[in-house]
């Protein structure tokens, strides 16, 4: 990924990044509030040696003190000194527990030793630090006094008694929240980038280029009211969704300009991508533009187009193929748009056989001669072969993909299914594209079973 890809990911998934950041900040804040405050008291000691006043003796004594002070710092965490402090102060803790609260450090290039103690109680931290300082003074005197002597050549002197802390050293709310903010942003950006890397769904025209050279003819914006009002005739004339279908209508007229009469099969890779709604609305906008348009409901398994238009599907394609009625008698008129509609007719047990029959080929020839534009609503390509069979007899297929749901592999498989019958998509429509104010929505369409037969409908579909 390039820098602009990361910036695009951040802009698109800013909600996820903000949610992750707020979650980490919330956890950090809760931890900071819940943790017990710790106070730190510090005492400072100065280590000296008894030497003569000559320069060489002073230099040697200073070097010796520097060497010894490091050892004294290590003695601070010894079990013996911890035991002494626990007994002197009558503390309700073990020597090892006390040692974990104590630290010692040597000030660089000096013979100064600092003892620091942390404890939830400020005064107890001061008392323990002072006890450790006093104990270390006694311990140094005992260890450094030669046998038979009463004084030690090395002496540790307390120069700064233990302080009484007034502010806790931990937790540090400002530091913790700043770290939480940084970690939250890093985590959010990491999750966003990972989701983009793992996301194989179609979200841009570039995602389709690897599968087909067919152009993207339009993008239909997601409209939450489309489930209740799927038809463009029920919306305001300048609604964004209506304008999107007009753009699609205009772009479709530039496809195959050398053919006067055009039959386009509208299909999708899988169910639930809105291909039926796209078929109906595209046919309506073509009719509104003055083209003599016929919408053919060629989904002989789950016909939905006539239901959306408020028409009956009992008489239509299958009735004509069986020779029981003529095309003129089977065509219905949608009053609101003056669109001619040929319903599916009775649902047959062998849809694929009917669609590749000579009778169907003759019907398409007749339709081509009588209409300027013909929109054929076909089933999805991957579950069944019906759409591919129809596309082979039409002027091309218009592939509908759903933003954020249809995968690139599904698009590639759909194109391959068309290629198997020497057909190809003439264009692609990206459906349910979120606008700036809406980042998701509900699909429209219907459920199919992956197979030749029917899948039971689920409630609400």
FIBAKE-884699 format. One record per residue (C-alpha): residue number from 0; residue in three letters; x, y, z. Coordinates in pm, 1 decimal, always signed. Example, Ala and Ser with C-alpha at 12.3 -4.5 7.8 and 13.67 -1.06 7.14 Angstrom:
residues 2
   tiza   guba          X          Y          Z
      0    ALA    +1230.0     -450.0     +780.0
      1    SER    +1367.0     -106.0     +714.0
END
This chain:
residues 461
   tiza   guba          X          Y          Z
      0    UNK       +0.0       +0.0       +0.0
      1    UNK     +115.7     +352.7      -79.8
      2    UNK      +80.0     +657.2     +143.2
      3    UNK     -232.7     +773.9      -37.4
      4    UNK     -385.9     +428.2      +15.8
      5    UNK     -329.9     +461.2     +389.4
      6    UNK     -479.5     +810.8     +386.6
      7    UNK     -778.2     +684.0     +190.7
      8    UNK     -823.3     +401.9     +441.9
      9    UNK     -809.0     +645.0     +733.4
     10    UNK    -1063.4     +873.3     +568.3
     11    UNK    -1299.5     +586.1     +487.2
     12    UNK    -1272.8     +408.0     +820.9
     13    UNK    -1244.2     +707.9    +1051.6
     14    UNK    -1539.3     +585.8    +1257.3
     15    UNK    -1359.6     +258.5    +1335.0
     16    UNK    -1039.5     +445.4    +1420.2
     17    UNK    -1223.9     +685.9    +1651.0
     18    UNK    -1409.1     +398.3    +1816.7
     19    UNK    -1083.6     +213.0    +1882.9
     20    UNK     -920.6     +529.0    +2017.5
     21    UNK    -1212.6     +603.8    +2248.9
     22    UNK    -1219.2     +242.5    +2368.2
     23    UNK     -849.0     +247.5    +2457.3
     24    UNK     -887.6     +589.4    +2622.5
     25    UNK    -1181.5     +455.2    +2820.9
     26    UNK     -984.5     +152.2    +2938.6
     27    UNK     -685.2     +371.2    +3023.1
     28    UNK     -903.2     +616.3    +3213.3
     29    UNK    -1076.1     +337.2    +3405.2
     30    UNK     -742.0     +182.4    +3496.3
     31    UNK     -600.8     +518.1    +3604.4
     32    UNK     -905.7     +583.4    +3820.4
     33    UNK     -915.1     +235.4    +3973.8
     34    UNK     -543.9     +183.7    +4048.8
     35    UNK     -421.2     +264.1    +4399.4
     36    UNK     -203.0     +578.8    +4410.2
     37    UNK     +161.7     +521.5    +4503.5
     38    UNK     +374.8     +778.2    +4688.7
     39    UNK     +752.7     +789.7    +4679.1
     40    UNK     +991.3     +907.9    +4948.9
     41    UNK    +1366.7     +950.7    +4890.0
     42    UNK    +1665.6     +971.8    +5125.1
     43    UNK    +2021.7    +1059.3    +5016.9
     44    UNK    +2346.4     +933.6    +5168.7
     45    UNK    +2706.8    +1045.9    +5121.0
     46    UNK    +2989.0     +789.3    +5139.9
     47    UNK    +3333.8     +899.7    +5258.9
     48    UNK    +3665.3     +737.7    +5356.1
     49    UNK    +3906.7     +839.8    +5629.8
     50    UNK    +4231.8     +944.7    +5460.9
     51    UNK    +4525.2    +1173.6    +5526.6
     52    UNK    +4543.9    +1519.4    +5383.2
     53    UNK    +4790.2    +1438.6    +5106.5
     54    UNK    +4665.6    +1470.9    +4748.7
     55    UNK    +4741.5    +1109.7    +4658.7
     56    UNK    +4558.7     +975.3    +4962.0
     57    UNK    +4256.9    +1194.8    +4888.4
     58    UNK    +4248.1    +1074.9    +4529.0
     59    UNK    +4276.6     +710.3    +4628.3
     60    UNK    +4007.6     +754.2    +4893.0
     61    UNK    +3771.1     +912.9    +4643.4
     62    UNK    +3818.0     +631.0    +4394.2
     63    UNK    +3766.0     +375.9    +4670.0
     64    UNK    +3442.2     +544.7    +4777.8
     65    UNK    +3311.0     +545.4    +4421.7
     66    UNK    +3381.0     +174.2    +4394.7
     67    UNK    +3222.4      +91.9    +4728.0
     68    UNK    +2907.2     +301.1    +4684.8
     69    UNK    +2790.3      +72.5    +4403.5
     70    UNK    +2809.8     -223.5    +4637.9
     71    UNK    +2611.1      -37.3    +4900.6
     72    UNK    +2337.6      +32.0    +4646.8
     73    UNK    +2312.2     -340.3    +4588.5
     74    UNK    +2287.9     -403.4    +4964.6
     75    UNK    +1976.5     -186.0    +4985.9
     76    UNK    +1766.5     -463.7    +4832.0
     77    UNK    +1921.4     -735.6    +5051.2
     78    UNK    +1700.0     -958.4    +5258.5
     79    UNK    +1891.7     -877.7    +5577.1
     80    UNK    +1825.9     -506.0    +5553.5
     81    UNK    +1461.2     -564.3    +5463.0
     82    UNK    +1417.5     -788.6    +5764.0
     83    UNK    +1569.2     -524.8    +5989.7
     84    UNK    +1332.2     -256.0    +5859.2
     85    UNK    +1026.5     -482.8    +5890.3
     86    UNK    +1114.4     -557.3    +6254.2
     87    UNK    +1197.9     -196.4    +6341.1
     88    UNK     +872.9      -59.0    +6199.7
     89    UNK     +659.0     -363.5    +6277.0
     90    UNK     +535.7     -371.5    +5915.9
     91    UNK     +260.9     -612.2    +5809.1
     92    UNK     +452.0     -742.8    +5508.8
     93    UNK     +723.4     -991.5    +5429.8
     94    UNK    +1086.0     -883.9    +5367.8
     95    UNK    +1061.3     -987.0    +5002.7
     96    UNK     +745.3     -779.9    +4956.2
     97    UNK     +917.4     -481.8    +5114.2
     98    UNK    +1221.9     -524.3    +4891.2
     99    UNK    +1002.4     -495.4    +4583.5
    100    UNK     +905.5     -142.5    +4692.9
    101    UNK    +1260.4      -21.1    +4746.2
    102    UNK    +1518.9      +88.9    +4493.8
    103    UNK    +1864.1     +242.6    +4520.2
    104    UNK    +2070.3     +435.6    +4269.8
    105    UNK    +2409.0     +600.5    +4261.0
    106    UNK    +2425.1     +954.7    +4131.5
    107    UNK    +2666.0     +934.8    +3833.6
    108    UNK    +3024.6    +1049.6    +3900.0
    109    UNK    +2953.2    +1100.9    +4270.9
    110    UNK    +2958.0     +906.7    +4596.1
    111    UNK    +2595.7     +996.8    +4663.4
    112    UNK    +2343.8     +715.9    +4710.0
    113    UNK    +1968.9     +767.1    +4681.9
    114    UNK    +1718.4     +529.8    +4840.9
    115    UNK    +1359.6     +548.7    +4712.7
    116    UNK    +1054.3     +378.7    +4861.7
    117    UNK     +701.3     +364.2    +4716.4
    118    UNK     +393.5     +293.5    +4925.8
    119    UNK      +20.7     +372.9    +4913.7
    120    UNK      +60.1     +570.8    +5239.1
    121    UNK     +281.8     +883.1    +5219.4
    122    UNK     +393.6     +873.3    +5583.8
    123    UNK     +469.7     +503.5    +5570.8
    124    UNK     +676.9     +559.0    +5255.6
    125    UNK     +874.1     +827.0    +5446.4
    126    UNK     +919.7     +604.9    +5750.1
    127    UNK    +1042.1     +309.8    +5544.0
    128    UNK    +1284.3     +526.7    +5343.4
    129    UNK    +1428.1     +676.2    +5665.0
    130    UNK    +1454.4     +332.2    +5823.7
    131    UNK    +1640.3     +203.3    +5520.9
    132    UNK    +1880.2     +498.5    +5531.5
    133    UNK    +1947.3     +445.6    +5901.2
    134    UNK    +1979.9      +72.9    +5851.0
    135    UNK    +2226.0     +114.5    +5564.8
    136    UNK    +2441.3     +349.1    +5776.9
    137    UNK    +2460.1      +82.8    +6049.6
    138    UNK    +2517.5     -196.2    +5797.2
    139    UNK    +2807.7       -9.8    +5631.2
    140    UNK    +2965.0      +54.0    +5971.7
    141    UNK    +2936.1     -313.3    +6064.9
    142    UNK    +3071.9     -440.9    +5734.0
    143    UNK    +3358.7     -196.3    +5699.5
    144    UNK    +3487.2     -198.2    +6061.4
    145    UNK    +3802.0     -415.0    +6073.2
    146    UNK    +3824.3     -690.8    +6338.2
    147    UNK    +3948.7     -554.4    +6669.5
    148    UNK    +3875.4     -196.1    +6565.4
    149    UNK    +3604.1      +33.1    +6696.7
    150    UNK    +3569.3     +263.8    +6396.4
    151    UNK    +3524.4     +212.2    +6023.6
    152    UNK    +3743.7     +376.6    +5761.6
    153    UNK    +3433.6     +415.3    +5544.3
    154    UNK    +3130.5     +601.6    +5658.8
    155    UNK    +2783.4     +653.2    +5512.2
    156    UNK    +2618.0     +975.4    +5620.8
    157    UNK    +2257.7    +1078.4    +5569.6
    158    UNK    +2266.3    +1418.9    +5403.6
    159    UNK    +1897.2    +1436.4    +5303.2
    160    UNK    +1648.6    +1266.1    +5535.2
    161    UNK    +1348.2    +1091.7    +5383.2
    162    UNK    +1096.6    +1333.3    +5238.7
    163    UNK     +722.3    +1334.6    +5302.1
    164    UNK     +561.4    +1298.8    +4956.0
    165    UNK     +253.5    +1507.1    +4881.3
    166    UNK     +175.7    +1398.0    +4524.0
    167    UNK     +154.3    +1039.1    +4400.3
    168    UNK     +414.8     +920.2    +4150.4
    169    UNK     +164.4     +677.0    +4000.3
    170    UNK      -70.7     +669.0    +3832.0
    171    UNK       +5.0     +968.4    +3611.8
    172    UNK     -327.3    +1058.5    +3443.6
    173    UNK     -184.4    +1293.5    +3180.8
    174    UNK      +86.9    +1050.1    +3074.8
    175    UNK     -147.7     +751.7    +3078.4
    176    UNK     -413.2     +927.8    +2871.4
    177    UNK     -152.3    +1051.9    +2623.3
    178    UNK      -18.8     +697.9    +2584.9
    179    UNK     -376.1     +570.0    +2555.6
    180    UNK     -447.2     +821.4    +2281.0
    181    UNK     -136.3     +720.5    +2085.2
    182    UNK     -197.5     +348.8    +2133.3
    183    UNK     -565.4     +387.4    +2046.4
    184    UNK     -486.1     +568.5    +1723.3
    185    UNK     -220.9     +313.3    +1630.3
    186    UNK     -456.3      +26.6    +1710.0
    187    UNK     -743.6     +184.3    +1517.2
    188    UNK     -530.2     +256.7    +1211.6
    189    UNK     -383.6      -93.5    +1228.3
    190    UNK     -728.7     -253.5    +1241.5
    191    UNK     -851.1      -30.3     +958.1
    192    UNK     -555.1     -117.9     +735.6
    193    UNK     -590.2     -487.7     +821.1
    194    UNK     -959.6     -480.1     +734.9
    195    UNK     -881.9     -317.6     +402.6
    196    UNK     -614.2     -576.0     +326.6
    197    UNK     -850.2     -862.0     +413.3
    198    UNK    -1152.0     -700.4     +248.5
    199    UNK    -1196.1     -839.8     -103.9
    200    UNK    -1531.1     -676.5     -174.6
    201    UNK    -1591.4     -427.1     -453.5
    202    UNK    -1572.2      -65.4     -338.9
    203    UNK    -1431.5     +117.1     -640.5
    204    UNK    -1415.2      +85.8    -1020.4
    205    UNK    -1054.9      -26.8     -984.9
    206    UNK    -1169.8     -337.6     -798.2
    207    UNK    -1350.8     -452.9    -1113.4
    208    UNK    -1073.0     -389.0    -1365.0
    209    UNK     -892.0     -712.7    -1281.7
    210    UNK    -1199.2     -920.4    -1371.5
    211    UNK    -1333.2     -741.8    -1679.5
    212    UNK    -1257.5     -457.8    -1914.4
    213    UNK    -1623.6     -355.2    -1918.6
    214    UNK    -1671.6       +4.4    -1801.7
    215    UNK    -1858.2     +109.0    -1489.8
    216    UNK    -2171.8     +269.0    -1632.5
    217    UNK    -2312.9     +399.5    -1309.6
    218    UNK    -2319.9     +399.7     -931.4
    219    UNK    -2652.8     +386.5     -750.5
    220    UNK    -2646.0     +560.7     -411.7
    221    UNK    -2787.7     +378.8     -114.3
    222    UNK    -3123.0     +514.4       -4.7
    223    UNK    -3274.8     +379.7     +319.4
    224    UNK    -3623.7     +453.0     +187.4
    225    UNK    -3573.0     +232.1     -119.5
    226    UNK    -3713.2      -72.5      +57.8
    227    UNK    -4047.4     +103.4     +105.8
    228    UNK    -4028.1     +303.5     -219.9
    229    UNK    -3817.9      +99.4     -466.5
    230    UNK    -3943.9     +271.4     -783.1
    231    UNK    -3809.3     +600.2     -912.7
    232    UNK    -4166.2     +702.2     -993.7
    233    UNK    -4239.1     +721.9     -621.0
    234    UNK    -3950.0     +964.5     -554.9
    235    UNK    -3894.3    +1330.5     -624.8
    236    UNK    -3773.4    +1393.9     -976.8
    237    UNK    -3442.3    +1537.4     -859.7
    238    UNK    -3366.4    +1285.0     -587.5
    239    UNK    -3005.1    +1154.5     -601.2
    240    UNK    -3125.6     +800.5     -661.2
    241    UNK    -3341.1     +911.7     -956.7
    242    UNK    -3051.9    +1109.1    -1103.8
    243    UNK    -2826.0     +804.8    -1070.9
    244    UNK    -3060.2     +598.7    -1287.5
    245    UNK    -3076.5     +878.2    -1544.7
    246    UNK    -2697.2     +876.0    -1564.0
    247    UNK    -2705.7     +498.8    -1608.8
    248    UNK    -2968.0     +537.7    -1883.2
    249    UNK    -2753.2     +791.0    -2066.1
    250    UNK    -2436.3     +581.6    -2040.3
    251    UNK    -2618.8     +268.5    -2154.2
    252    UNK    -2716.4     +438.1    -2480.0
    253    UNK    -2348.1     +467.0    -2571.9
    254    UNK    -2302.1      +90.0    -2551.0
    255    UNK    -2299.0      -88.5    -2886.8
    256    UNK    -2392.6     +224.3    -3080.8
    257    UNK    -2385.8      +36.2    -3412.9
    258    UNK    -2692.4     -170.5    -3315.5
    259    UNK    -3025.9       +3.5    -3352.4
    260    UNK    -3231.9     -239.2    -3144.9
    261    UNK    -3076.7     -335.3    -2812.1
    262    UNK    -3154.4     -614.0    -2569.8
    263    UNK    -2965.8     -602.7    -2242.5
    264    UNK    -2973.3     -870.8    -1975.7
    265    UNK    -2950.3     -731.2    -1621.5
    266    UNK    -2793.1     -981.7    -1384.5
    267    UNK    -2558.3    -1009.6    -1089.0
    268    UNK    -2308.0    -1254.6     -950.7
    269    UNK    -2507.2    -1360.1     -643.9
    270    UNK    -2847.1    -1280.0     -492.5
    271    UNK    -2913.4     -972.7     -283.3
    272    UNK    -2731.4     -720.3     -500.5
    273    UNK    -3039.8     -528.8     -616.9
    274    UNK    -3041.4     -638.1     -982.3
    275    UNK    -3422.0     -660.8    -1005.6
    276    UNK    -3469.7     -310.6     -865.8
    277    UNK    -3200.4     -186.7    -1103.2
    278    UNK    -3374.3     -355.5    -1397.8
    279    UNK    -3713.1     -205.5    -1316.7
    280    UNK    -3587.7     +148.4    -1254.5
    281    UNK    -3359.4     +147.4    -1557.7
    282    UNK    -3651.4      +38.2    -1776.8
    283    UNK    -3872.3     +310.6    -1627.7
    284    UNK    -3615.0     +584.1    -1691.3
    285    UNK    -3567.3     +462.7    -2049.5
    286    UNK    -3943.1     +476.2    -2103.5
    287    UNK    -3962.1     +823.4    -1949.2
    288    UNK    -3697.2     +940.6    -2196.4
    289    UNK    -3924.5     +852.1    -2487.1
    290    UNK    -3778.1     +515.1    -2582.4
    291    UNK    -4024.2     +238.9    -2657.3
    292    UNK    -3905.1       +9.2    -2383.0
    293    UNK    -4002.3     -340.9    -2276.5
    294    UNK    -3912.7     -492.1    -1940.1
    295    UNK    -3895.3     -871.5    -1963.6
    296    UNK    -3925.9    -1061.6    -1639.3
    297    UNK    -3703.1    -1354.4    -1736.7
    298    UNK    -3643.0    -1473.5    -1383.8
    299    UNK    -3850.7    -1788.2    -1413.2
    300    UNK    -3756.9    -1909.4    -1066.0
    301    UNK    -3827.9    -1618.1     -833.3
    302    UNK    -4003.5    -1342.8    -1035.8
    303    UNK    -4001.5    -1011.8     -846.9
    304    UNK    -4017.8     -738.8    -1111.8
    305    UNK    -4393.0     -745.3    -1167.4
    306    UNK    -4456.2     -743.4     -792.8
    307    UNK    -4248.7     -426.2     -761.5
    308    UNK    -4457.6     -267.4    -1037.8
    309    UNK    -4786.5     -386.9     -893.1
    310    UNK    -4857.3     -615.2    -1191.6
    311    UNK    -4955.9     -978.9    -1227.4
    312    UNK    -4694.8    -1233.9    -1334.8
    313    UNK    -4936.9    -1518.1    -1409.8
    314    UNK    -4933.7    -1458.4    -1787.8
    315    UNK    -4611.2    -1381.2    -1966.6
    316    UNK    -4294.3    -1545.4    -2104.2
    317    UNK    -4378.8    -1906.2    -2028.2
    318    UNK    -4734.0    -1858.4    -2157.8
    319    UNK    -4598.6    -1729.8    -2491.6
    320    UNK    -4336.6    -2007.4    -2515.3
    321    UNK    -4612.3    -2265.1    -2475.5
    322    UNK    -4806.2    -2100.0    -2760.0
    323    UNK    -5108.5    -2012.4    -2548.4
    324    UNK    -5096.7    -1637.7    -2606.4
    325    UNK    -4932.3    -1381.0    -2832.8
    326    UNK    -4675.5    -1120.7    -2731.0
    327    UNK    -4922.7     -836.0    -2787.1
    328    UNK    -5177.9     -993.6    -2555.8
    329    UNK    -4922.4    -1079.3    -2287.1
    330    UNK    -4764.2     -734.4    -2254.7
    331    UNK    -4891.0     -525.0    -1964.0
    332    UNK    -4867.7     -149.5    -1921.9
    333    UNK    -4727.0      +23.6    -1612.6
    334    UNK    -4953.0     +324.5    -1582.1
    335    UNK    -4716.1     +554.9    -1391.3
    336    UNK    -4435.0     +532.3    -1647.8
    337    UNK    -4599.5     +407.4    -1969.6
    338    UNK    -4356.0     +113.6    -1957.2
    339    UNK    -4441.5     -212.1    -2133.4
    340    UNK    -4386.0     -516.7    -1915.0
    341    UNK    -4371.8     -883.4    -2010.4
    342    UNK    -4419.9    -1089.5    -1696.1
    343    UNK    -4262.2    -1427.3    -1632.7
    344    UNK    -4579.1    -1629.5    -1653.6
    345    UNK    -4633.4    -1950.2    -1462.3
    346    UNK    -4314.9    -2078.2    -1296.3
    347    UNK    -4195.0    -2384.8    -1492.0
    348    UNK    -4007.6    -2689.7    -1361.2
    349    UNK    -3736.6    -2650.1    -1629.4
    350    UNK    -3644.6    -2278.3    -1661.3
    351    UNK    -3303.9    -2332.7    -1824.8
    352    UNK    -3447.2    -2554.8    -2099.0
    353    UNK    -3715.8    -2300.9    -2182.2
    354    UNK    -3472.1    -2008.6    -2198.5
    355    UNK    -3243.1    -2183.6    -2447.9
    356    UNK    -3527.8    -2313.6    -2664.7
    357    UNK    -3598.2    -2205.3    -3023.4
    358    UNK    -3924.8    -2056.1    -2905.2
    359    UNK    -3734.8    -1820.4    -2673.7
    360    UNK    -3497.5    -1723.1    -2954.9
    361    UNK    -3798.3    -1642.4    -3177.8
    362    UNK    -3957.0    -1438.5    -2898.5
    363    UNK    -3642.8    -1229.6    -2856.7
    364    UNK    -3628.9    -1165.8    -3232.3
    365    UNK    -3986.9    -1045.8    -3229.1
    366    UNK    -3921.8     -824.0    -2929.6
    367    UNK    -3611.7     -677.3    -3094.6
    368    UNK    -3816.8     -573.5    -3396.6
    369    UNK    -4091.3     -406.3    -3195.9
    370    UNK    -3900.9     -214.9    -2924.0
    371    UNK    -3621.7      +40.0    -2906.5
    372    UNK    -3479.5      -89.6    -2579.0
    373    UNK    -3539.7     -419.7    -2403.0
    374    UNK    -3434.1     -475.9    -2042.5
    375    UNK    -3430.4     -841.5    -1937.8
    376    UNK    -3436.7     -909.8    -1564.6
    377    UNK    -3245.7    -1238.1    -1525.9
    378    UNK    -3143.2    -1451.3    -1225.9
    379    UNK    -2793.2    -1423.5    -1075.2
    380    UNK    -2512.9    -1588.6    -1269.3
    381    UNK    -2343.5    -1805.2    -1009.8
    382    UNK    -2637.5    -1999.0     -861.8
    383    UNK    -2796.4    -2094.8    -1200.0
    384    UNK    -2717.2    -2079.2    -1573.3
    385    UNK    -3030.0    -1889.0    -1685.0
    386    UNK    -2869.5    -1544.6    -1711.6
    387    UNK    -2574.5    -1675.5    -1913.6
    388    UNK    -2811.4    -1845.9    -2158.1
    389    UNK    -3007.2    -1524.3    -2202.8
    390    UNK    -2691.9    -1311.6    -2239.6
    391    UNK    -2576.2    -1534.5    -2525.5
    392    UNK    -2892.1    -1440.0    -2717.7
    393    UNK    -2893.6    -1070.3    -2621.1
    394    UNK    -2669.7     -778.0    -2712.5
    395    UNK    -2488.5     -802.6    -2381.9
    396    UNK    -2518.9     -829.0    -2006.9
    397    UNK    -2518.8     -551.6    -1750.5
    398    UNK    -2359.2     -679.4    -1429.5
    399    UNK    -2487.5     -536.9    -1101.9
    400    UNK    -2250.5     -555.1     -805.3
    401    UNK    -2324.6     -443.2     -453.7
    402    UNK    -2082.7     -206.5     -285.0
    403    UNK    -1907.8     -370.9      +10.4
    404    UNK    -2075.1     -710.0      -40.2
    405    UNK    -1990.5     -855.3     -381.7
    406    UNK    -1636.3     -991.7     -374.5
    407    UNK    -1381.2     -953.7     -652.0
    408    UNK    -1372.8    -1332.3     -688.8
    409    UNK    -1749.9    -1340.9     -739.9
    410    UNK    -1721.6    -1077.4    -1012.4
    411    UNK    -1446.3    -1278.4    -1181.1
    412    UNK    -1653.7    -1597.6    -1162.8
    413    UNK    -1958.2    -1418.5    -1306.5
    414    UNK    -1753.0    -1288.5    -1599.7
    415    UNK    -1613.3    -1636.7    -1652.0
    416    UNK    -1966.7    -1781.1    -1651.8
    417    UNK    -2059.1    -1538.8    -1932.4
    418    UNK    -1743.1    -1621.1    -2126.7
    419    UNK    -1838.0    -1988.0    -2126.6
    420    UNK    -2131.0    -1904.4    -2356.7
    421    UNK    -1934.8    -1651.1    -2564.8
    422    UNK    -2097.9    -1357.4    -2388.2
    423    UNK    -1945.9    -1072.2    -2192.7
    424    UNK    -2062.6     -787.0    -1971.2
    425    UNK    -2104.7     -461.0    -2160.9
    426    UNK    -2098.2     -262.8    -1840.5
    427    UNK    -2104.9     -276.7    -1462.0
    428    UNK    -2333.5      -98.9    -1215.8
    429    UNK    -2214.4      -54.3     -858.7
    430    UNK    -2524.4      -58.9     -642.4
    431    UNK    -2591.1      +71.2     -288.7
    432    UNK    -2292.9     +303.9     -284.2
    433    UNK    -2282.8     +488.7      +50.0
    434    UNK    -2277.6     +865.2      +33.1
    435    UNK    -2096.7    +1092.4     +276.7
    436    UNK    -2373.5    +1078.7     +533.1
    437    UNK    -2450.7     +708.5     +512.4
    438    UNK    -2196.7     +429.8     +540.0
    439    UNK    -2418.5     +125.8     +517.8
    440    UNK    -2766.2       -4.0     +462.8
    441    UNK    -2997.4     -287.1     +385.8
    442    UNK    -2987.8     -486.8      +70.4
    443    UNK    -3283.9     -542.5     -151.8
    444    UNK    -3325.7     -848.3     -364.9
    445    UNK    -3424.0    -1199.6     -276.8
    446    UNK    -3280.3    -1524.7     -160.3
    447    UNK    -3164.0    -1798.7     -391.8
    448    UNK    -3037.5    -2142.4     -314.6
    449    UNK    -2705.1    -2227.6     -474.6
    450    UNK    -2821.0    -2501.8     -703.6
    451    UNK    -3066.7    -2579.7     -975.3
    452    UNK    -3374.4    -2594.5     -758.8
    453    UNK    -3543.5    -2341.8     -539.2
    454    UNK    -3437.1    -2224.4     -196.7
    455    UNK    -3702.6    -2166.4      +67.5
    456    UNK    -3772.1    -1801.3     +126.2
    457    UNK    -3686.0    -1663.5     +466.3
    458    UNK    -3926.9    -1440.6     +650.3
    459    UNK    -3876.8    -1079.9     +563.8
    460    UNK    -3704.3    -1143.7     +229.1
END
